[in-house]
């Protein structure tokens, strides 16, 4: 399990998150932290993960300004 802090990317973290997931081994879990902003990144991150074929295992508020999602790359998903 790896944790990735993407807060420094603001609203532009989706490509980096997918890049990391593409290099992740199957059955590995990754935790991503990003800024909440206007709350739209929460739903968009879930949509991006689903569209890419990964499993969103958890999504929760980390503190007043940040959010974390837990993503798993299952067998048969993108390499």
N, C-alpha and C positions, 0 to 999 in steps of 0.2 A: 504494500500500500504506500502510495506517495501522496504528498500534499503539495499543491501548487497555488501560490499566491498570485492571483491575476489582478489584484486591486489597482496596481500601477497602470493598467491598460484602460481604466475607466469603462465606458460602454463598448469598447472595441476589443473584447476578449474572446469572442466566439471562435475566430479562426485559430487562435493560439490553443484554445481548449481542444478543438478538433485535431490539430496537429499533434498535440500530446497524446490524445487517445489513439491516433493512428499508429503511434510508436509503442503503445502499451501492449503487453503480452495478454493472450486470452486468459480469462478468469481473474485478471488483476483488477484491483479496485483503486480508483484515483479520487482524491478529494480536491475540489477547486473552490477557492475563495475569491469573491468579487464584490464590488461595491453595489449596494442596493439602488442608489439614485432614486428614480421615480417609480420603482418597483417593476417596470417593464422588463428589465433584464432577467427577472426570476422566471417569468413565463417563457420568454424567448430562449433562455438557456435550456429549459426542459424540452421545448420544441426542437431545438437544434440537436440535442442529444438523441431524442426519439427518431428524428429524421435520418440521423447518421447510423441508426441501428444499434445504439448502445443502451444499456439498462440504467435508468435513473433510480438509484436505490434509496436516496434520501435527499431532502432539500429543507434547510432550516436556517433561521436567522442566527447569525453568530454573535452579533452585538448590534448597537444602534445604527451602524453604517454599513455593515458587511453581511454577506450571505454565503453559505457553503452548500455545495451539492456533492453527493457521493455517486460516482458513476462506475459501472462495471462493464468490462468488455467480455462478453460471453463468446463461447465457441460458435463459429459460424458467422460472426460479425466481421465487419471490415477489418482488414489487416493493418 
